Amino acid sequence: MRVVIVGTGSIGSRHLGCCEQAGHQVLTVDSNGRADCDRVALVPDPSSVDAWVVATPTAAHLLVLEEILRYQPDARVLLEKPVCYPAELPDLTRMIHQHPRCRIVVNDVYTYSRAVRRFAESVRRFSEFDPITRITVEFTKNRELDVANGRFVDTGYGEAGYEFFHMLSIVRSILPGDRYQTYLRTEPALITPEMRVRISAPNVPELEMYASSRGVVGFPELAGFAFSSTAAKHYVARARIPYGVDMRYRFADVELESGVHVTVVFEPSYGTAVDYKNKHVVSIGGAESRHQYTISGNHFDEAVLTQLDLLHHADEGTAVIRLAEHQCMACLGVSVSIDEKFARFESEA
Ligand SMILES: NC(=O)c1ccc[n+]([C@@H]2O[C@H](COP(=O)([O-])OP(=O)(O)OC[C@H]3O[C@@H](n4cnc5c(N)ncnc54)[C@H](O)[C@@H]3O)[C@@H](O)[C@H]2O)c1
């Protein structure tokens, strides 16, 4: 396929590596002067592009998309998440209606992750006769160094803009669609700034999603067991990933009525395996005995290649932008303003 990647920063470079490795013919666009072209308008023969990837900062997504659709109204576009800022969502839907032949998909890494799919299969198997009582999802990393360098500063969704899209994708993969939709329609019982979101509603398990970009671990007891390095175990036990440490504490845990837990833990071999980012574990059991299996693979690459293939075969008018998830994230994000976020980082520096 002939693929054009617009924005070749941190995430665009990953798209580039993945597409090149898969044998796609790639052309890059970036306004930084280090790409093949510095504007979409300069891409040669835009009508023959098979797929576009938009990986500019979120604030530029709509401008870039508009430009792409001007040159190729039936374009196939993989748009980084979040698709745009909350106030721009109506403009995005209008743009899609005005281009009924375009095909647009938001990059949904965890929906296409093999580890998440295997986890969801285990959850379905074990919960058939042992109902789910509680779902807990945590995505914690110390991003204070990134924030100091101007990365991971989301002025639209706040803290919810970083990980909640991924966390919702995991919850969606576990439950039937109507039960999952209940969470999106229910006002959370609790939202705290670091941030913790608890949702209780009739006929669905209690859901708690927690993400900290300051490295404050929320649920050390639910996934600490899976980590192999002494340092990682120590950080989890202290419930704090220190400044500058690259470790990510990410898991989804499903508790069943019997007390059995089905848990997926991402990257638990941090500190002991060079390719730890490509190894994930699903564990079934409890503190006394656990059965575990490992899933190898790079979620990001798997998702990008799967979605490019889906786009390639998608009918005209296909748009998978996860509007309800973005609206939900927008409502959660209002609780933390960017000023508050910087004030917190500065007060702790
Ligand atoms: N899928 C994921 O898990 C994931 C993770 C992190 C970030 N993201 C998203 O990826 C996107 C990019 O984030 P990043 O961290 O790579 O940003 P970045 O700042 O590292 O890179 C953005 C690049 O876009 C270029 N650029 C800016 N405006 C442009 C324009 N109008 N035309 C062409 N190039 C332009 C910049 O020069 C820069 O090289 C954001 O939307 C972010 O939310 C997704």
The ligand as an SDF file (V2000), in Angstrom:
LIG
                    3D

 44 48  0  0  0  0  0  0  0  0999 V2000
   -2.1470    5.7000   20.2710 N   0  0  0  0  0  0  0  0  0  0  0  0
   -1.4970    6.0130   21.3740 C   0  0  0  0  0  0  0  0  0  0  0  0
   -1.3340    5.2020   22.2830 O   0  0  0  0  0  0  0  0  0  0  0  0
   -0.9230    7.3920   21.5320 C   0  0  0  0  0  0  0  0  0  0  0  0
    0.0690    7.6340   22.4850 C   0  0  0  0  0  0  0  0  0  0  0  0
    0.5900    8.9160   22.5930 C   0  0  0  0  0  0  0  0  0  0  0  0
    0.1190    9.9360   21.7780 C   0  0  0  0  0  0  0  0  0  0  0  0
   -0.8940    9.6710   20.8740 N   0  0  0  0  0  0  0  0  0  0  0  0
   -1.4220   10.7400   19.9850 C   0  0  0  0  0  0  0  0  0  0  0  0
   -0.5610   10.8610   18.8630 O   0  0  0  0  0  0  0  0  0  0  0  0
   -0.5860   12.2130   18.3790 C   0  0  0  0  0  0  0  0  0  0  0  0
    0.8370   12.7150   18.2580 C   0  0  0  0  0  0  0  0  0  0  0  0
    1.4720   12.7060   19.5270 O   0  0  0  0  0  0  0  0  0  0  0  0
    3.0680   12.7160   19.6590 P   0  0  0  0  0  0  0  0  0  0  0  0
    3.3570   12.5070   21.0900 O   0  0  0  0  0  0  0  0  0  0  0  0
    3.6880   11.8310   18.6450 O   0  0  0  0  0  0  0  0  0  0  0  0
    3.3870   14.2550   19.2790 O   0  0  0  0  0  0  0  0  0  0  0  0
    4.8000   14.8490   18.8680 P   0  0  0  0  0  0  0  0  0  0  0  0
    4.7710   16.2750   19.2850 O   0  0  0  0  0  0  0  0  0  0  0  0
    5.9190   13.9820   19.3150 O   0  0  0  0  0  0  0  0  0  0  0  0
    4.7880   14.7840   17.2520 O   0  0  0  0  0  0  0  0  0  0  0  0
    3.9110   15.5390   16.4510 C   0  0  0  0  0  0  0  0  0  0  0  0
    4.5990   15.8430   15.1140 C   0  0  0  0  0  0  0  0  0  0  0  0
    3.6370   16.4920   14.2630 O   0  0  0  0  0  0  0  0  0  0  0  0
    4.3030   17.5700   13.5690 C   0  0  0  0  0  0  0  0  0  0  0  0
    3.2810   18.5280   13.1720 N   0  0  0  0  0  0  0  0  0  0  0  0
    2.6070   19.4320   13.9530 C   0  0  0  0  0  0  0  0  0  0  0  0
    1.6720   20.0660   13.2320 N   0  0  0  0  0  0  0  0  0  0  0  0
    1.7520   19.5810   11.9710 C   0  0  0  0  0  0  0  0  0  0  0  0
    1.0420   19.8560   10.7720 C   0  0  0  0  0  0  0  0  0  0  0  0
    0.0470   20.7330   10.7340 N   0  0  0  0  0  0  0  0  0  0  0  0
    1.3840   19.1660    9.6490 N   0  0  0  0  0  0  0  0  0  0  0  0
    2.3980   18.2620    9.6720 C   0  0  0  0  0  0  0  0  0  0  0  0
    3.1060   17.9670   10.7980 N   0  0  0  0  0  0  0  0  0  0  0  0
    2.7710   18.6090   11.9210 C   0  0  0  0  0  0  0  0  0  0  0  0
    5.3290   18.0940   14.5620 C   0  0  0  0  0  0  0  0  0  0  0  0
    6.3890   18.7700   13.9010 O   0  0  0  0  0  0  0  0  0  0  0  0
    5.7990   16.7910   15.2310 C   0  0  0  0  0  0  0  0  0  0  0  0
    6.9110   16.2140   14.5660 O   0  0  0  0  0  0  0  0  0  0  0  0
   -1.4510   13.0000   19.3790 C   0  0  0  0  0  0  0  0  0  0  0  0
   -2.7580   13.1110   18.8780 O   0  0  0  0  0  0  0  0  0  0  0  0
   -1.4520   12.1150   20.6180 C   0  0  0  0  0  0  0  0  0  0  0  0
   -2.6030   12.2680   21.4080 O   0  0  0  0  0  0  0  0  0  0  0  0
   -1.3940    8.4380   20.7340 C   0  0  0  0  0  0  0  0  0  0  0  0
  1  2  1  0
  2  3  2  0
  2  4  1  0
  4  5  1  0
  4 44  2  0
  5  6  2  0
  6  7  1  0
  7  8  2  0
  8  9  1  0
  8 44  1  0
  9 10  1  0
  9 42  1  0
 10 11  1  0
 11 12  1  0
 11 40  1  0
 12 13  1  0
 13 14  1  0
 14 15  2  0
 14 16  1  0
 14 17  1  0
 17 18  1  0
 18 19  2  0
 18 20  1  0
 18 21  1  0
 21 22  1  0
 22 23  1  0
 23 24  1  0
 23 38  1  0
 24 25  1  0
 25 26  1  0
 25 36  1  0
 26 27  1  0
 26 35  1  0
 27 28  2  0
 28 29  1  0
 29 30  1  0
 29 35  2  0
 30 31  1  0
 30 32  2  0
 32 33  1  0
 33 34  2  0
 34 35  1  0
 36 37  1  0
 36 38  1  0
 38 39  1  0
 40 41  1  0
 40 42  1  0
 42 43  1  0
M  CHG  2   8   1  16  -1
M  END
$$$$
